[in-house]
Amino acid sequence: MLGIIGGTSLLFSDLPVLEKRQVQTPFGNAELLCGDIVMLMRHQQGIPPHRINYRANLAALAIAGVDRIVAFGSTGSLNRELVPGSLVIPTDYVSMTSIPSIHDHAIEHVLPGISEAFSKILASHLPEARYGGVYIQTKGPRFETVAEIRAFSRIADLVGMTIASEATLAGELGMDFAALCTVDNYANGLAEGILTFDEILEISRSYRHRTSALVNTIIRSMA
């Protein structure tokens, strides 16, 4: 079954009508939207990135029967060539913060990563998206400093606060994982003026029709 994880970019979009379901997991409860697909809104009830219960979220998706995940991620661009408004399907990631694991009481070494085969399938249905690139995850809720962005730009293309944690846990739970990142802004130091969260919300609102169409395409083509 296909699972879709939504974030800031989906806050203002028209989503399919699905049934709310509370799922109990060993790591806490999570709210899912269930039907022919399963959706999870990672920022439901205003939860900021650093307070998301990733283990409960991903475990709930697995319990619901999800075996493939497409995660939407709002990101900042780390280079001038990757302009705001772009769509990117990343193929690898770096994390600058601790990533949770379901293996608290066992020695398990799971090879992390984004599913190459599943990402290529996603790309085949979304020709408007750039395939390939590295996502770097920071902790949040603060934005990154100018010096941090300068350093990150040497090893990555996008910066965000969620995808690496979700991809790693999906791998531990045996689920194929692909991400579709919306480039909402230039990162701090590349943007003109001071970047604010309200500006990011306004960008998400302005792209709500495109994001709705992307969700519908993914469901129609991949569910």
N, C-alpha and C positions, 0 to 999 in steps of 0.2 A: 504494500500500500504506500502511496505517496504522501509524504508529510511536507508541509510548507511552514517555515519559520518566518514570521514577519517582524519588522522593527519600525523605526521612525518613518521609513519611506512608505509604509502601508497605513499609517495612522489616518489618512484622509481619503483612502481609496475605497471604492465599492467592492466588497468582498462577497463571496458566495454565502448563501444562507445555510448555516450549519448549526448543529445542536451543541450547546455548551455541556461539557462533561468534566467533573472533578475526578482526577485520577490519583489514587494513593500510591506512593512509591516508598522505598526504604529511605529516601532522602527528603521526604516531604511531599506535599500535594502540589499538583499542577492543574491548571485549567486548559482544556483542549476544546477545539471546535471540530466536531466530528460529523462525517457523512461518508460520501464516496472517497473523500480525501480527509486528511487531518491537518488542521492548522493550529499553530501555537503563536500567540502574540507575546514576544519576550518582554515588552514594556507595559503589559497590562497593569492597570491600576497605578500607573506612573512610576513603576520600578526603574531606577536608574541602572546603568550597565554594571556598576561594581556591586550591586545588591541582588542581581539576578541569581536565582537558584538553578544553575545550569544542570546540575546532576538530576534534580527532580524533573526539570523540563525534558531532558533527553530520555530519561528512564520512562517517563509517562508516554512519550511517543513510541518507544519500543513496546511497552505494555499494550498500547492501542493497536499494535500490529504493523506499525510503520517500518519499512525496510529501506526506503529511499527518501532522502531529504534534500529539498532545495531551500536554502536560507537566503533571505534578502538582507543586505547589509548597507547601511548608509555610511559613506566613507568620504574622507578628504583626499585630494590628489597631492602626491608628493613631487610631481614635476609639471612644468608648464604645458607640456605637450598633451597631457591627459586633462582635458578641459571639463569643467563642471557641466553636467548634463550627460556625460558619457555613461555607458553601461559596460561593466567588466566582469568576466567570469574568471576569477583568480585560480591559479593552479598550484599555489603553495602558500605557506604562511610562516611568519615569525611571531613569537610572543615575547613581549617585554614585561610580562606579569605572570604570576603563578596560574597554571591551568588546573582545574579540578580533575579528579579521577574517581571512577567508581571503585577502584581497587585500593581501599583503605587498609585492608587486613590480609593482603596477599601480595606476593612478589609477582607482578605481571608486567612485562615489557611489551607494550603494543606499539607497533610502528605507526606513528601519526601521519596524517596527510589528507589531502582532498582527493576524491575518487576521480582518476583520470578518465576512465571509460564513461562514467555517469556525467561528468562535466562536458565531455565531447557531445554526448546526446543532448544535453541542455543547449549547448552552443548551436547544434544543428537546427534547433527550433527557434533560435533567437539570433538571426544573422546580423541584427543591428548591434549586438554586443561584441566587444573585443574579447577574444579568447586568449588567456594567458596573462600572467602578472603575479606579483607577490603582495600579499596582504600582511600588514604588521599590526598586531593588537597591543594597545596600551590599556591601562587599568581604568582610567576615568575616575570620577566624573569630570575632572578638569581637562581642558585641551592641552596639547603638547606645547612645550616651549619652542621658540624659534631655533635654538641650538639642537634640540631633540629632532625636530623636523629636518634640519640640515643633515644630521647623522643618518636618520632613517632613510632619506632619499637615496642614499648610496646602496641600499640593499633591498628596497621595496618600492612599490608603485602606489599603494593605497594605505591609508591608516584608518583604523576603526577600533571598536572596543568589545567585540562579541564573537566574531566568526571563528577565531582559533580555538576558543573554549568549546564551542559547539561541534566543530569538526573533529576535535580530539575525542570527545565523549561519544560521538556517533561511531567513530572507529572502534572504540572499546566495546560498544554495544552491537557491533556487526552490521551497522547501517551504512549504505553508500551515501556520500555527502558531496553536494555541489553548492556553490554560492553564486548569487547574482548580486553584484555590488553596484549601487547607484553612486556616482560621483557628485556629491552635493555642493562641494566648495573646494577651493584651494586651501591647503593646510596652513596653519599659522606661520607667518613669515613670507608665504607666497601670495596670500590674499591681500587685497588692498583694504586698508582700514582694519578695524578690530572685529574679529569673528565672534558672533554670539549664537546661542542656542535658538533664540527666536528667529534668527535668519535661516537656520537650518530647517526649522519647522515651516517657515514660509516657502522655502524651496520645495519641501515635500508636498506642501499643499498645491503648489503650482504644477507639479508633475503628477497629480493624483489620477488624471485620466490615463496617462501613459502607464502608470504602475498598475492600474486596474486591468488594462489590456494585457500587460505582461503576465499577471496572475492567471487571467483567463486562458492565455495561450499555453502556459505551462500545464494547467489542469487539463485542457482539451488534448494536448499532445502527449502528455507523459503519465497521466493518471491510469 
